[in-house]
Amino acid sequence: MLNVAVDVEEGEGEVQLVYGTTKLKLLQRPRDFFVTNVAEMDACGLNKATRFDLDKVAWVPWADEWFSTLPTYTSPIIGHLSGHGMRLLQVELAHRQATLEAVEDEDDTSDGAG
């Protein structure tokens, strides 16, 4: 899972997670987020190239029942995207948002042209 946002209010936290899979589907899912560079995989704690399906997102509480610590780790967090990886993810998320807004604008325009 990829954490893309954290929301903390009144001492309670939530984490926005994105589903990750090693089934890359490069041609079928080009607008997902991919970690395929060996150095980035290492920084993220991944042992295989991974596709994060940006259509499968969930907010979950930052709580023990959702996150457990793996043996030999001191935290449920096993790695981080590099600064470059974060910028690539931000670009992809911005592109998806712009595409969604363009579709919504097109729908609004076509609805009023009656």
C-alpha positions in Angstrom: 0.0 0.0 0.0 1.1 3.5 -0.7 0.2 6.3 1.7 -0.7 9.4 -0.2 -2.2 11.6 2.5 -2.6 11.8 6.3 -5.4 13.6 8.1 -5.0 14.2 11.8 -7.8 15.9 13.8 -8.3 15.9 17.5 -5.6 13.4 18.2 -7.0 10.8 15.7 -5.3 10.1 12.4 -6.4 8.7 9.1 -4.2 7.5 6.3 -5.1 7.5 2.6 -3.8 4.3 1.0 -3.5 3.2 -2.6 -3.6 -0.5 -3.5 -0.3 -1.9 -4.9 0.3 -4.9 -7.0 3.2 -6.5 -8.9 0.9 -7.1 -11.9 2.2 -4.0 -13.7 -0.2 -3.9 -16.7 1.9 -1.1 -18.2 -0.1 -0.9 -21.5 -3.5 -1.3 -19.9 -3.0 1.1 -16.9 -0.5 3.8 -18.0 -2.1 6.4 -15.7 -1.4 4.5 -12.5 1.7 5.1 -10.5 4.7 2.8 -11.0 7.8 2.1 -8.9 10.1 0.2 -11.2 13.5 1.8 -10.6 15.7 -0.4 -8.4 16.9 2.5 -6.2 13.3 3.7 -5.7 12.1 0.2 -5.0 14.8 -0.2 -2.3 13.9 3.2 -0.7 10.2 2.1 -0.6 10.9 -1.3 0.9 9.7 -3.1 -2.2 11.3 -6.3 -3.5 9.5 -6.2 -6.9 8.4 -3.5 -9.4 5.0 -2.4 -8.2 2.0 -0.6 -9.8 -0.2 1.5 -7.5 -3.8 1.5 -8.7 -4.9 5.1 -8.3 -8.5 4.0 -8.7 -8.3 1.9 -5.6 -8.0 4.3 -2.7 -9.2 4.0 0.9 -9.0 6.1 4.0 -8.3 4.0 7.1 -7.6 4.9 10.7 -4.0 4.9 11.8 -4.6 2.2 14.4 -3.0 -1.2 15.4 -5.8 -3.2 13.8 -5.0 -1.7 10.4 -1.2 -1.5 10.7 1.1 -4.0 12.3 4.8 -3.9 12.6 6.7 -6.5 10.7 9.5 -8.5 12.4 12.8 -6.7 12.4 11.0 -3.3 11.9 10.3 -0.7 14.6 7.3 0.8 12.7 4.6 -0.3 10.3 6.3 2.1 7.8 8.8 0.1 5.8 10.0 2.7 3.3 9.4 6.1 1.7 9.3 7.5 -1.8 12.3 9.6 -2.7 11.7 13.3 -3.4 11.8 12.5 -7.1 9.2 9.7 -6.6 7.0 12.1 -4.7 7.1 14.7 -7.5 6.2 12.0 -10.1 3.3 10.9 -7.9 2.1 14.5 -7.5 2.3 15.0 -11.3 0.2 11.9 -11.9 -2.4 12.9 -9.3 -2.6 16.5 -10.7 -3.0 15.0 -14.2 -5.9 12.8 -13.0 -7.5 15.7 -11.2 -7.2 18.0 -14.3 -8.7 15.2 -16.5 -11.6 14.7 -14.0 -12.3 18.4 -13.9 -12.3 18.7 -17.7 -14.8 15.8 -18.0 -17.0 17.5 -15.3 -16.8 20.8 -17.2 -17.7 19.1 -20.5 -20.7 17.4 -18.8 -21.8 20.8 -17.3 -21.6 22.4 -20.7 -23.5 19.6 -22.5 -26.2 19.6 -19.8 -26.9 23.3 -20.4 -27.0 23.1 -24.2 -30.5 21.7 -24.3 
